[in-house]
C-alpha cells in the first residue's frame, strides 16, 4: 500500500531584463548593487529593496487556496500529482511520429546515478508504460498548464541554448481558460491538445533539480504525504498566465529574493521546501547561468530528501541528509498513532554548536524558517544562501529580522558589519539577547549594546 502520492513540481523561470535607473541614484534602495547610497531614513528602512536591479529573471509562484487540504494559503511552485495519461504508451508513439525514438527519451536518464523512489522502476509498473523519468516530466508540464495556462513545447530553434518555449494561443484569457479548464477536468485532453497544435511537450529542456518527501509527522497539514520531483525550466520571456480559481487563489511572477523578503516580512507564507529552493536560487542572478547549471547538474542524479523534525526548547529543527543529526536509517513510513515530535533537549543554538555538519531548516515559528548549511552540497548541487546576509551584501543595509527583535538599528548594523556575519548573527538566540541587551561591547570596536 502506498503511504504517499507521487507528484511533480516545476521551478519555472522567465527572463525579465534588469531594471536600469534613468540616472545615478542616491537612494539606498534604488541604487544598483555597489552604487552610491545615502543614509537610510526610517521610511527607507521599511521599504523593500528592488530586486529587479539584481536578477534578470522571475519565477512563477502560485498561492494555494484556503480550501486546500494540504498547505492551504501557501505560495508554491506549480505542480501536482501524476495522472495515468502521464504514463501512457501513446506518448511514445507521438514522440516517435515526430522523430524521437525510445533511445532519445532514454538519453534523459542519468546513467549509473542515484535515483529517488518515484523515478525508480516499480515491480507493478505495466511493461509498456512510459518510463518514469519521462512520465514525471509530463506531470510537471501538464500541472503547470492546468494551474497557470502556460503550455510548454519543444522548439528546435532553442536546441542549443536549452531554453523552453511557451505556446502563444493568440486568444484572450477567457478562451484560454476554456482550454485550461478542459484539461484540468480531463487530464487525457493534454495529449489531444498537443496533437491538435502539432507540438511536442518540452520534456527535453526540463532539468531534474531535487526530490522532497513529506515528513512522516507533518500532522498539522493532515495525513496526506507526497513524494515530489522538482524540475527547473527557463523561458526567454514572460508568458501569458491565467489563474486556476478552484485550487489557486493568486499567481505571481517574482524574483526569488522578492518573495523571500515578503515571506520574512510575514506578508505571505512559503512551504519549507520552497524556502530552501528559493534560497538556492539566490546563487543565480542570471537566467542563463541558472539554466546552464541545472542542465549540467542533473547528470549527477539526486535522492529523496525526507525532512526529519525535532522539537527544541525554542523552536523546531528540520534535518536533511548530510546533517550530523540526521538519522542513518530514517523512517520513511512513520506511524499514524505517533502524534508528537521527537524532542531535542536544548535550544536551536545548542543543536548548531553541537553539530559539525549542518543541512537543516530551523524554525522559531512558521515564518522563521532559516536554512543553515555548511556541508558540501551533494550530487553537484549548490547550497542555499540565507536571505538576510544576501540583502546586506547586495544593498549594504541590514534587515531587521530573526534574532534581532531586541536590538535597535545601530546594534543590528554592528552585527552585520562583522567580517563573518553569518557566524556572528547566528551566535545568539532571543533568550541570549534579552540577557545581553545592556552589555557593553566596546571591546569589539564599537560601543554596541545587546
LOBAKE-947486 format. One line per 8 residues: number of its first residue (from 1); their letters; for each residue x, y, z of N, C-alpha, C. Coordinates in steps of 0.2 Angstrom, whole numbers, plus 5000, padded with zeros to 4 digits. Each point is the difference from the previous one (the first is absolute). Last residue first. Layout:
N
NUM	a	X:Y:Z:X:Y:Z:X:Y:Z; ...
This chain:
450
450	xxxxxxxx	5119:5225:5118:4995:4995:4999:4995:4999:5005; 5018:5020:4990:4996:4997:5005:4996:4995:4998; 5023:5014:4992:4994:4997:4998:4997:4996:5006; 5021:5016:4992:4996:5000:5007:4993:4998:4998; 5023:4992:4987:4994:5005:4999:4996:5000:5007; 5020:4986:4996:5001:5005:4995:4994:5005:4999; 5003:4981:5015:5000:4998:4994:5000:5005:4994; 5000:5004:5024:5006:4997:4998:5000:4997:4994
442	xxxxxxxx	4981:5010:5009:5004:5005:4997:5007:4997:4998; 4977:4992:5009:5004:4997:4995:5006:5004:4997; 4981:4998:5023:5005:5004:4996:5004:4996:4995; 4974:4994:5010:5008:4999:5001:5004:5004:4995; 4975:4998:5003:5003:5006:5003:5008:4999:5001; 4985:4983:4990:4998:5006:4997:5004:5006:5002; 5000:4975:5005:5006:5004:4998:4998:5007:4998; 4984:4983:5007:5005:5000:5005:5005:5006:4999
434	xxxxxxxx	4984:4994:4983:4997:5004:5006:5005:5001:5005; 5007:4988:4982:5000:5007:4999:4997:5003:5005; 5001:4977:5001:5006:5003:5001:5000:5007:4999; 4981:4988:4995:5001:5000:5007:5007:5003:5002; 4993:4998:4977:4997:5005:5003:5001:5000:5008; 5020:4990:4986:4993:4999:4999:4996:5005:5004; 5026:4999:4988:4996:5001:5005:4993:4998:4999; 5018:4998:4984:5003:4998:5007:4995:5000:5005
426	xxxxxxxx	4999:5006:4976:4997:4994:5002:5002:4998:5007; 5008:5019:4989:4993:5001:5001:4997:4994:5002; 5023:4999:4996:4999:5005:5005:4992:5000:5001; 5008:4987:4983:5002:4997:5006:4998:5005:5006; 4997:5008:4978:4996:4994:5001:5001:4996:5007; 5013:5019:4993:4994:5002:5002:4995:4994:5001; 5026:5006:4998:4996:4993:4999:4993:5001:5003; 5013:5019:5001:5003:4997:4994:4996:4994:4998
418	xxxxxxxx	4987:5019:5012:5005:4996:5002:5003:4996:4994; 4981:5016:5001:5006:5002:4998:5006:4996:5001; 4977:4996:5007:5001:4999:4993:5006:5003:4997; 4995:5003:5023:5000:4993:4999:5002:4998:4993; 4996:5023:5006:5007:4997:5002:5000:4993:4999; 4980:5011:4995:5005:5002:4995:5007:4997:5002; 4982:4998:5015:4999:4995:4994:5006:5001:4995; 4998:5015:5018:5003:4994:5002:4999:4994:4995
410	xxxxxxxx	4991:5021:4996:5007:5001:5000:5003:4993:5002; 4977:5002:5000:5002:5000:4993:5008:5000:5000; 4989:4990:5022:4998:5006:4996:5004:5000:4993; 4992:4978:5015:5005:5004:4999:4997:5006:4996; 4989:4980:5007:5001:5004:5006:5006:5005:4999; 4992:4983:4983:4994:5004:5003:5001:5005:5005; 5014:4984:4985:5001:5007:5001:4994:5004:5003; 5002:4976:4993:5005:5001:5005:5002:5008:5001
402	xxxxxxxx	4987:4997:4979:5001:4995:5005:5006:5001:5004; 4994:5021:4987:4997:4994:4999:5001:4995:5006; 5006:5024:4985:4998:4999:5007:4996:4993:5000; 5019:5008:4983:4993:4998:5000:4999:4999:5007; 5020:5016:4988:4998:4993:5003:4992:5000:5000; 5017:5011:4981:4996:5002:5006:4997:4994:5003; 5013:5001:4979:5004:5003:5005:4995:5003:5006; 4995:4986:4979:4998:5007:5001:5003:5004:5005
394	xxxxxxxx	5006:4977:4994:4999:5003:4994:4998:5008:5000; 5006:4986:5019:5005:5000:4995:4999:5004:4994; 4983:4996:5017:5005:5004:5002:5006:5001:4995; 4983:4985:4996:4998:5007:4999:5005:5005:5002; 5005:4977:5004:5000:5001:4993:4997:5008:4998; 4999:4991:5022:5007:5002:4999:5001:5002:4992; 4978:4992:5007:5002:5006:5003:5007:5002:4999; 4991:4979:4991:4998:5006:4997:5002:5006:5003
386	xxxxxxxx	5013:4976:4998:4995:5003:5004:4998:5007:4998; 5007:4979:4984:5003:5006:5003:4995:5003:5005; 5004:4973:4991:4996:5006:5000:5004:5006:5003; 5013:4981:4986:4997:5001:5007:4995:5006:5000; 5007:4984:4978:5002:5005:5004:4996:5001:5006; 5007:4977:4984:4995:5005:5001:5003:5006:5004; 5008:4977:4993:5002:5006:4996:4995:5006:5001; 4999:4979:5013:4997:4999:4993:5001:5006:4996
378	xxxxxxxx	5002:5006:5025:5001:4994:4997:4997:5000:4993; 5012:5020:5016:4993:4997:4998:5002:4994:4996; 5014:5008:5021:5000:5000:4993:4994:4997:4997; 4998:5011:5024:5003:4995:4997:5001:5001:4992; 4989:5014:5017:5007:5001:4999:5003:4994:4997; 4975:5013:5006:5003:4995:4997:5007:5002:4999; 4974:5007:5009:5007:5001:5003:5004:4994:4997; 4975:5015:4995:5005:4994:4998:5007:5002:5004
370	xxxxxxxx	4975:5008:5008:5007:5002:4998:5004:4994:4998; 4974:5011:5008:5003:4994:4997:5007:5002:4996; 4979:5011:5014:5007:5000:5002:5004:4993:4997; 4976:5004:4999:5004:5005:4995:5007:5001:5002; 4986:4985:5013:4999:4998:4993:5003:5005:4995; 5012:4999:5023:4992:5000:4999:5000:4998:4992; 5020:4998:5009:4998:5002:5007:4992:5001:4999; 5019:4984:4986:4993:5004:5000:5000:5002:5007
362	xxxxxxxx	5019:4990:4981:4998:5001:5007:4994:5004:5000; 5013:4982:4982:4996:5006:5001:4998:5001:5007; 5022:4986:4988:4994:5000:5003:4996:5007:4999; 5024:4987:4999:4996:5001:4994:4993:4999:5003; 5027:5001:5010:4994:5003:5000:4996:4999:4993; 5022:4990:5017:4997:5000:4993:4993:5002:5001; 5012:4998:5020:5005:5002:4995:4998:5002:4993; 4987:5002:5025:5000:4996:4993:5006:5003:4996
354	xxxxxxxx	4993:5009:5022:5002:4993:5001:5000:4996:4994; 4994:5023:5000:5006:5000:5003:5003:4992:5001; 4978:5004:4992:5004:5003:4995:5007:4999:5003; 4982:4995:5014:5001:4995:4995:5005:5002:4995; 4995:5015:5017:5004:4994:5003:5001:4995:4994; 4986:5019:4995:5007:5002:5001:5005:4994:5002; 4976:4998:5000:5003:4999:4993:5007:5002:5000; 4993:4991:5023:4998:5005:4996:5002:4999:4993
346	xxxxxxxx	4995:4979:5018:5005:5006:4999:4996:5005:4996; 4996:4975:5002:5000:5003:5006:5006:5006:5000; 4982:4988:4982:5007:5001:5000:5001:5004:5007; 4980:4982:4990:5002:5006:5004:5008:5000:5000; 4978:4990:4983:5006:4999:5005:5003:5006:5002; 4974:5001:4994:5007:5000:4997:5005:4997:5005; 4973:4993:4999:5005:5005:5003:5006:4999:4996; 4982:4986:4996:4997:5006:4999:5005:5006:5002
338	xxxxxxxx	4997:4972:4993:5005:5005:5003:4998:5007:4998; 4988:4981:4991:4998:5001:5007:5005:5005:5004; 5002:4993:4977:4995:5005:5000:4998:5001:5008; 5025:4994:4990:4994:4997:5003:4994:5005:5001; 5023:4996:4982:4997:5003:5006:4995:4996:5002; 5016:4999:4980:4993:4998:5000:4997:5004:5006; 5024:5001:4995:4996:5003:4994:4992:4999:5001; 5023:5001:5017:4993:4997:4999:4996:5003:4995
330	xxxxxxxx	5028:4999:5001:4994:5004:5002:4994:4996:4999; 5026:4995:5005:4995:4997:4996:4993:5003:5002; 5019:5010:5007:5003:4996:4995:4995:4997:4996; 4995:5024:5012:5000:4993:5001:5003:4996:4995; 5006:5026:5006:4995:4996:4996:5001:4992:5001; 5013:5019:5009:4995:4997:5004:4995:4996:4996; 5019:5012:4990:5002:4995:5006:4995:4997:5004; 4995:5007:4974:5001:5003:5006:5003:4995:5006
322	xxxxxxxx	4994:4994:4977:5007:5003:5001:5001:5003:5006; 4975:4997:4991:5006:4996:4999:5006:5004:5000; 4981:5011:5014:5000:4998:4993:5007:4996:4999; 4982:5011:5020:5006:4998:4998:5000:4996:4994; 4987:5019:5015:4998:4996:4995:5007:4997:4997; 4991:5012:5025:5005:4998:4995:4997:4996:4995; 4990:5019:5019:5000:4993:4996:5005:5000:4995; 4995:5015:5025:4998:4999:4993:5000:4993:4997
314	xxxxxxxx	5008:5007:5022:4998:5007:4997:4998:5000:4993; 5007:4980:5013:4997:5004:5005:4997:5007:4997; 5000:4980:4983:5005:5003:5005:4997:5004:5005; 4993:4978:4982:4998:5006:5004:5005:5002:5004; 5002:4987:4976:5001:5000:5007:4997:5006:5003; 4999:4986:4974:4999:5005:5005:5001:4999:5007; 5008:4992:4974:4998:4997:5006:5000:5006:5005; 4997:4998:4971:5002:5003:5006:4998:4997:5007
306	xxxxxxxx	5007:4990:4975:4994:5000:5005:5002:5004:5006; 5008:4997:4973:5001:5004:5006:4994:4999:5005; 5011:4985:4978:4994:5002:5004:5003:5004:5006; 5016:4999:4979:4997:4995:5004:4994:5004:5004; 5016:5002:4975:4998:5003:5007:4996:4995:5004; 5018:5005:4975:4994:4997:5004:4998:5004:5006; 5017:5006:4983:5002:4997:5006:4995:4996:5004; 4996:5013:4980:5004:4994:4998:5003:4996:5006
298	xxxxxxxx	4989:5022:5001:4995:4994:5000:5004:4993:4998; 5010:5022:5000:5000:4997:5006:4996:4994:5000; 5002:5014:4981:5006:4996:5001:5000:4996:5007; 4982:5015:4993:5001:4995:4995:5006:4995:5001; 4996:5019:5015:4995:4995:5001:5001:4994:4994; 5014:5019:4998:5001:4996:5006:4996:4995:5001; 4996:5015:4983:5006:4996:4999:5001:4996:5005; 4983:5015:5003:4998:4995:4996:5006:4995:4998
290	xxxxxxxx	5003:5019:5014:4996:4995:5003:4998:4994:4995; 5012:5018:4992:5005:4997:5004:4995:4994:5004; 4989:5015:4986:5004:4995:4996:5005:4996:5004; 4987:5017:5010:4996:4995:4998:5004:4995:4996; 5009:5016:5020:4999:5000:4992:4997:4994:4998; 5006:5004:5022:4997:5006:4999:4998:5001:4992; 5005:4980:5020:5000:5001:4993:4996:5007:4998; 5003:4990:5022:5007:4999:4997:5000:5002:4993
282	xxxxxxxx	4980:4999:5013:5004:5006:5001:5007:5000:4998; 4984:4981:5000:5000:5004:4994:5004:5007:5001; 4997:4985:5018:5004:4997:4995:5001:5005:4994; 4983:5005:5015:5007:5002:5003:5006:4997:4996; 4978:4993:4995:5001:5007:4998:5006:5003:5002; 4995:4978:5007:5001:5000:4993:5001:5007:4997; 4994:4996:5023:5007:4997:4999:5001:5001:4992; 4979:5007:5007:5005:5004:5003:5007:4998:4998
274	xxxxxxxx	4982:4986:4994:5000:5006:4995:5005:5005:5003; 4995:4981:5013:5004:4998:4994:5001:5006:4995; 4986:5003:5020:5007:5000:5001:5004:4998:4994; 4977:5014:4996:5002:4993:5003:5007:4999:5000; 4989:5024:5002:5003:4996:4995:5001:4993:5004; 4984:5025:5002:5003:4994:5003:5003:4995:4995; 4995:5029:5004:4998:4994:4996:5004:4994:5004; 5003:5021:5008:4995:5002:4995:4997:4994:4997
266	xxxxxxxx	5019:5003:5017:4993:4997:5002:4995:5002:4995; 5024:5004:4999:4996:5005:5002:4993:4998:5002; 5015:4985:4990:5003:5001:5007:4997:5007:5003; 4992:4993:4978:4999:4994:5005:5003:5002:5007; 5004:5014:4982:4993:5001:5002:4998:4994:5005; 5022:5000:4991:4999:5006:5004:4993:5001:5002; 5004:4983:4985:5003:4998:5006:4999:5006:5005; 4994:5003:4978:4995:4996:5004:5003:4998:5006
258	xxxxxxxx	5014:5012:4987:4994:5004:5001:4995:4996:5004; 5020:4990:4991:5001:5004:5006:4994:5004:5002; 5000:4987:4980:5000:4996:5006:5001:5004:5006; 4987:5011:4981:5007:4998:5001:5000:4996:5006; 4977:5000:4986:5004:5004:5005:5007:4998:5000; 4973:4997:4990:5007:4999:4998:5004:5005:5004; 4975:4988:5006:5005:5005:5000:5006:4998:4997; 4972:4994:5006:5006:4998:4996:5005:5006:5000
250	xxxxxxxx	4977:4990:5016:5004:5005:4997:5006:4997:4996; 4983:4986:5010:4997:5007:5001:5004:5006:4998; 4995:4971:4995:5005:5006:5000:4996:5006:5001; 4989:4980:4997:5005:4997:5004:5005:5006:5002; 4981:5004:4986:4997:4995:5004:5006:4998:5006; 5003:5016:4981:4996:5003:5006:4998:4995:5005; 5020:5005:4981:4995:4994:5001:4997:5001:5007; 5012:5019:4983:4999:4997:5006:4995:4995:5000
242	xxxxxxxx	5019:5010:4981:4993:5000:5003:4999:4997:5006; 5020:5011:4981:4998:4995:5006:4993:5002:5002; 5020:5004:4979:4993:5001:5002:4999:4995:5006; 5026:5004:4997:4994:4998:4996:4993:5002:5003; 5028:5009:5000:4994:4999:5004:4994:4998:4996; 5025:4995:4991:4996:5006:5002:4994:4997:5004; 5017:4985:4993:5003:5006:4998:4996:5007:5002; 5000:4976:5014:4997:5003:4994:5004:5006:4999
234	xxxxxxxx	5005:4976:5015:5001:5007:4999:4997:5002:4993; 4999:4979:5021:4999:5002:4993:5001:5007:4999; 5002:4978:5019:5001:5007:4999:4999:5000:4992; 4991:4982:5021:5004:5001:4994:5000:5008:4999; 4994:4980:5020:5000:5007:4998:5004:5000:4994; 4985:4980:5013:5006:5002:4996:4999:5007:4998; 4988:4987:5021:5000:5004:4995:5006:5002:4996; 4984:4984:5018:5006:5000:4997:5001:5004:4994
226	xxxxxxxx	4982:5001:5022:5002:5000:4993:5007:4999:4999; 4977:4998:5019:5007:5000:4999:5001:5000:4992; 4979:5004:5020:5002:4999:4993:5008:5001:5000; 4985:5003:5019:5003:4993:4999:5003:4999:4993; 4997:5025:5013:4996:4994:4999:5004:4994:4999; 5009:5021:5006:4997:5001:4993:4996:4994:4998; 5010:5002:5022:4997:5006:4999:4997:5001:4993; 5014:4981:5006:4993:4999:5002:4996:5007:4999
218	xxxxxxxx	5023:4989:4993:4998:5007:4998:4992:5000:5002; 5018:4982:5002:4997:5003:5006:4997:5007:4998; 5013:4986:4985:4996:4995:5002:4995:5003:5006; 5011:5015:4979:5002:4997:5006:4994:4995:5003; 5004:5005:4974:4996:5003:5005:5002:4996:5007; 5016:5002:4978:4995:4995:5003:4997:5003:5006; 5015:5009:4977:4998:5001:5007:4994:4995:5002; 5021:5005:4980:4994:4996:5002:4999:5001:5007
210	xxxxxxxx	5014:5014:4978:5000:4997:5006:4994:4996:5001; 5008:5008:4978:5003:5005:5005:5000:4997:5007; 4998:4994:4971:4999:4998:5007:5003:5004:5005; 4992:5010:4976:5006:4997:5004:4998:4997:5006; 4988:5007:4974:4999:5000:5007:5006:4996:5004; 4998:5002:4976:5003:5006:5003:4997:5001:5007; 4993:4982:4986:5007:5000:4999:5003:5006:5004; 4976:4995:4998:5003:4996:5005:5008:5001:5000
202	xxxxxxxx	4979:5012:4989:5007:5001:5001:5003:4996:5006; 4978:4995:4983:5002:5003:5006:5007:5000:5001; 4990:5002:4976:5002:4995:5004:5001:5004:5007; 4983:5005:4978:5006:5002:5004:5002:4994:5004; 4980:5005:4985:5006:4997:4997:5006:5003:5003; 4976:5004:5006:5005:5005:4998:5006:4998:4997; 4984:4984:5006:4996:5005:4996:5005:5006:4998; 5008:4983:5015:4999:4997:4993:4997:5005:4996
194	xxxxxxxx	5003:5006:5023:5006:5000:4996:4999:4997:4993; 4981:4999:5013:5002:5007:4999:5007:5000:4996; 4992:4979:5008:4997:5003:4994:5001:5007:4998; 5010:4991:5020:5003:4997:4994:4996:5002:4993; 4991:5007:5021:5007:5003:4999:5003:4997:4994; 4979:4992:5009:5000:5005:4995:5006:5004:4998; 4996:4984:5018:5002:4997:4994:5000:5005:4994; 4993:5005:5023:5007:5001:4998:5002:4997:4994
186	xxxxxxxx	4978:5011:5009:5001:4994:4997:5008:5000:4998; 4992:5018:5012:4994:4995:5002:5001:4993:4997; 5016:5018:4995:4999:4999:5008:4995:4995:5002; 5002:5007:4977:5005:4995:5002:5000:4999:5008; 4985:5015:4992:4998:4994:4997:5006:4995:5001; 5002:5022:5006:4995:4997:5005:4999:4993:4997; 5014:5014:4987:5003:4998:5007:4995:4996:5004; 4992:5010:4980:5004:4995:4999:5004:4997:5006
178	xxxxxxxx	4986:5019:5003:4996:4994:4997:5004:4994:4999; 5010:5020:5005:4998:4997:5006:4995:4994:4998; 5009:5014:4983:5005:4996:5003:4998:4996:5006; 4985:5016:4990:5001:4994:4996:5005:4995:5003; 4998:5021:5011:4994:4996:5001:5000:4993:4996; 5017:5017:4999:5001:4996:5005:4994:4995:5001; 5006:5008:4975:4999:5004:5007:5000:4994:5005; 5014:4995:4978:4993:5001:5002:5000:5004:5007
170	xxxxxxxx	5019:4989:4988:4998:5006:4996:4992:5000:5001; 5018:4985:5010:4993:4998:4997:4997:5005:4996; 5026:4993:5006:4995:5006:5000:4994:4998:4997; 5019:4985:5013:4996:5001:4994:4996:5006:5001; 5025:4996:5011:4993:5000:5002:4995:5001:4994; 5027:4989:5004:4995:5005:4997:4993:4999:5002; 5028:4995:5009:4994:4997:4998:4996:5006:4997; 5027:4997:5001:4995:5003:5003:4993:4997:4997
162	xxxxxxxx	5024:4995:4994:4997:4996:5006:4994:5004:5003; 5017:5005:4981:5000:5004:5006:4996:4996:5006; 5001:4990:4978:5007:5002:5002:5000:5003:5007; 4980:4995:4988:5003:4994:5002:5007:5001:5003; 4981:5014:4991:5003:5001:5007:5004:4994:5002; 4987:5000:4980:5005:5006:4999:5003:5002:5007; 4983:4983:4997:5007:4998:4998:5005:5005:4999; 4979:4997:5017:5002:5004:4994:5007:4999:4998
154	xxxxxxxx	4979:4989:5017:5007:4999:4998:5001:5004:4993; 4982:5006:5021:5001:4996:4994:5007:5000:4998; 4981:5007:5021:5006:5000:4998:5001:4995:4994; 4980:5016:5011:5001:4993:4997:5007:5000:4997; 4984:5014:5019:5007:5000:4997:5001:4993:4997; 4981:5007:5015:4999:5001:4993:5006:5001:4996; 4997:4995:5024:5002:5006:4998:4998:5002:4993; 4996:4979:5012:4999:5005:5006:5002:5007:4997
146	xxxxxxxx	5000:4980:4986:4994:5000:5003:4999:5006:5005; 5021:4997:4989:4994:5002:4995:4994:5000:5004; 5018:4991:5011:5001:5007:4999:4995:5003:4996; 4999:4977:5003:4998:5004:5006:5001:5007:4999; 5008:4986:4983:4993:5000:5000:4997:5004:5006; 5024:4997:4999:4997:5004:4994:4993:5000:5000; 5010:4986:5016:5002:5007:5002:4997:5005:4994; 4998:4977:4997:4995:5002:5005:5002:5007:5002
138	xxxxxxxx	5014:4990:4984:4993:5001:4997:4995:5002:5006; 5021:4993:5007:5001:5006:4996:4993:5003:4997; 5001:4979:5010:4999:5005:5005:5002:5007:4997; 5002:4980:4986:4993:5001:5002:4999:5006:5005; 5021:4992:4992:4997:5004:4995:4993:5002:5003; 5014:4986:5013:5003:5006:4999:4997:5005:4995; 4991:4978:5003:4999:5005:5006:5003:5006:4999; 4993:4985:4979:5005:5000:5005:4999:5005:5005
130	xxxxxxxx	4980:4990:4986:5005:5005:4999:5005:4999:5006; 4986:4978:4995:4998:5007:5002:5007:5004:4998; 4996:4976:4997:5000:5004:4994:4999:5008:5002; 5000:4981:5016:5006:4999:4996:5000:5006:4995; 4988:5004:5024:4999:4996:4993:5006:5000:4996; 5003:5002:5027:4999:5004:4994:4998:4996:4994; 5005:4993:5023:4993:5000:4997:4999:5004:4994; 5022:4998:5011:4998:4994:4998:4993:5000:4997
122	xxxxxxxx	5015:5022:4999:4996:4996:5005:4998:4993:4997; 5021:5020:4995:4995:4995:4998:4996:4997:5005; 5010:5024:5005:5003:4993:5000:4994:4996:4997; 4998:5023:5006:5002:4999:4993:5003:4993:4999; 4990:5007:5021:4995:5001:4995:5003:4999:4993; 5015:5000:5020:4995:4994:4999:4995:5001:4994; 5024:5012:4997:4995:5000:5006:4994:4994:4998; 5027:4999:4992:4993:5002:4998:4995:5000:5006
114	xxxxxxxx	5029:5000:4992:4995:4999:5005:4993:5003:4998; 5018:4992:4981:4999:5005:5005:4995:4998:5005; 5006:4990:4978:5005:4998:5006:4999:5005:5006; 4991:5010:4977:5002:4993:5001:5005:4999:5006; 4980:5018:4994:5007:5000:5002:5002:4993:5001; 4981:5007:4983:5001:4997:5006:5007:5000:5002; 4990:5008:4979:4999:5005:5006:5001:4997:5006; 5002:4987:4980:5006:5004:5001:4999:5006:5005
106	xxxxxxxx	4982:4985:4992:5005:4997:5005:5006:5004:5001; 4985:5007:4983:4997:5001:5007:5004:4997:5005; 5007:4996:4978:5000:5007:5002:4997:5002:5007; 4999:4978:4991:5007:5001:5002:5001:5008:5002; 4979:4992:4991:5001:4998:5007:5007:5002:5002; 4993:5014:4980:4999:4993:5001:5001:4999:5008; 4992:5021:4983:5004:4999:5006:4998:4992:5002; 4990:5013:4981:5007:4999:4999:5004:4998:5006
98	xxxxxxxx	4976:5004:4997:5004:5006:4999:5007:4999:5000; 4985:4982:5004:4998:5003:4994:5003:5007:4998; 5005:4989:5021:5003:4996:4994:4997:5003:4993; 4991:5008:5020:5007:5003:4999:5003:4996:4994; 4979:4993:5006:5000:5007:4997:5007:5003:4999; 4997:4978:5009:4998:5000:4993:5000:5007:4997; 5004:4997:5023:5005:4997:4996:4999:5001:4993; 4983:5006:5015:5005:5005:4999:5006:4997:4996
90	xxxxxxxx	4982:4986:5006:4999:5004:4994:5005:5006:4999; 4999:4984:5019:5005:4998:4994:4998:5005:4994; 4996:5008:5026:4997:4997:4994:5005:4998:4995; 5001:5012:5022:5003:4994:4999:4998:4996:4994; 4990:5021:5007:5007:5001:5000:5005:4994:4999; 4976:4999:5003:5002:5003:4993:5007:5001:5000; 4989:4994:5020:5002:4994:4996:5002:5003:4993; 5005:5016:5020:4994:4997:4997:5002:4994:4996
82	xxxxxxxx	5012:5015:5022:5000:4998:4993:4993:4997:4999; 5003:5021:5017:5001:4993:4999:5000:4997:4993; 5008:5025:5004:4995:4996:5003:5001:4993:4999; 5009:5029:4995:5001:4993:5000:4994:4996:5003; 5014:5026:4999:4994:4996:4997:5002:4993:5000; 5010:5015:5020:5001:4999:4993:4994:4996:4997; 4995:5014:5022:5004:4995:4998:5001:5000:4992; 4989:5013:5024:5002:5001:4993:5005:4995:4999
74	xxxxxxxx	4979:4998:5018:5007:5000:4998:5001:5002:4993; 4978:4996:5011:5003:5007:5000:5007:5000:4999; 4992:4976:5007:4996:5006:4998:5003:5007:5001; 5009:4974:5001:5003:5007:4999:4995:5005:4998; 4988:4979:4998:5007:5000:5001:5003:5007:4999; 4977:4996:4997:5001:4996:5006:5007:4999:5002; 4987:5022:4988:5004:4994:4998:5001:4996:5007; 4988:5021:4997:4996:4994:5001:5005:4994:4999
66	xxxxxxxx	5007:5022:4997:4999:4999:5007:4996:4994:5001; 5016:5002:4978:4994:5003:5003:4999:4998:5008; 5024:5004:4987:4995:4995:5001:4994:5003:5003; 5018:5013:4985:4998:4999:5007:4994:4995:5000; 5023:5003:4983:4992:5000:5001:4998:4999:5007; 5023:5008:4983:4997:4998:5006:4993:5000:5000; 5023:5002:4982:4993:5000:5001:4998:4997:5007; 5022:5015:4993:4998:4993:5001:4992:5000:5001
58	xxxxxxxx	5020:5018:4987:4995:4998:5006:4998:4993:5000; 5023:5016:4991:4995:4995:4999:4995:5000:5006; 5021:5012:4998:4998:5001:4993:4994:4995:4999; 5011:5012:5024:4998:4994:4996:4997:5002:4993; 5007:5018:5015:5005:4994:5001:4999:4994:4995; 4986:5020:5002:5007:5003:4998:5005:4994:5000; 4977:4996:5007:5001:5000:4993:5007:5003:4997; 4992:5000:5023:5004:4994:4998:5000:4999:4993
50	xxxxxxxx	4996:5020:5018:4998:4998:4994:5004:4995:4997; 4994:5004:5027:5005:5002:4994:4997:4998:4994; 4984:5007:5021:5004:4995:4997:5004:5001:4995; 4993:5016:5021:4998:4999:4993:5004:4994:4997; 5002:5010:5022:4994:4996:5000:4998:4999:4992; 5018:5014:5006:5002:4993:5004:4994:4995:4999; 4998:5022:4992:5004:4996:4995:5002:4993:5004; 4989:5017:5012:4995:4998:4995:5004:4995:4995
42	xxxxxxxx	5012:5011:5017:4996:4995:5003:4995:4997:4995; 5023:5009:4990:4995:5003:5004:4995:4994:5003; 5027:4999:4991:4993:4998:5000:4996:5004:5004; 5022:5009:4986:4998:4996:5007:4993:4999:4999; 5011:5000:4977:4999:5005:5005:4999:4996:5007; 5013:4991:4977:4995:4999:5005:5000:5006:5005; 5011:4990:4974:5000:5005:5005:4994:5000:5005; 5007:4977:4987:4999:5007:4998:5000:5005:5006
34	xxxxxxxx	5001:4975:5000:5006:5003:4999:5000:5007:4998; 4979:4986:4994:5005:4998:5005:5007:5003:4998; 4980:5015:4993:5002:4993:4998:5005:4998:5005; 4981:5018:5007:5007:4999:4997:5001:4993:4999; 4980:5008:5011:5000:4999:4992:5007:5000:4997; 4998:5001:5024:4995:4995:4998:5000:4999:4992; 5012:5017:5013:5003:4994:5002:4996:4994:4997; 5001:5025:4989:4996:4996:5005:5003:4994:5001
26	xxxxxxxx	5007:5015:4983:5003:5001:5007:4997:4997:5005; 5004:4996:4972:4996:5001:5005:5004:5001:5007; 5003:5004:4972:5004:4998:5006:4996:5001:5006; 4985:4998:4979:5006:5004:5002:5003:4997:5006; 4982:4989:4989:5001:5005:4995:5006:5004:5001; 4998:4974:5009:4998:5007:5001:5002:5005:4995; 4994:4973:4997:5006:5005:4999:4998:5007:5002; 4992:4972:5003:4998:5007:5000:5006:5004:5000
18	xxxxxxxx	5000:4975:4990:5000:5004:5006:4998:5007:4999; 4990:4980:4985:5006:5004:5001:5000:5004:5006; 4989:4977:4996:4997:5007:5001:5006:5004:5001; 4994:4972:4994:5004:5006:5000:4996:5006:5000; 4993:4977:5012:4999:5004:4994:5004:5006:5000; 4996:4974:5013:5003:5007:5000:4999:5003:4993; 4990:4978:5017:5000:5003:4993:5002:5007:5001; 4999:4976:5013:5003:5007:5002:5000:5003:4993
10	xxxxxxxx	4984:4979:5007:5004:5003:4995:5002:5007:5003; 4991:4974:5008:4999:5007:5001:5005:5003:4995; 4986:4975:5006:5006:5003:4997:4998:5008:5001; 4993:4974:5012:4998:5006:4997:5007:5003:4997; 4987:4978:5014:5005:5002:4996:4998:5006:4996; 4992:4990:5025:4998:5001:4993:5006:5002:4997; 4999:4984:5023:5001:5007:4997:4998:5000:4993; 5000:4980:5012:4999:5005:5006:5001:5007:4998
2	xx	4993:4975:4988:5004:5006:4999:4998:5005:5006; 4999:4972:4999:4996:5006:5000:5004:5006:5000
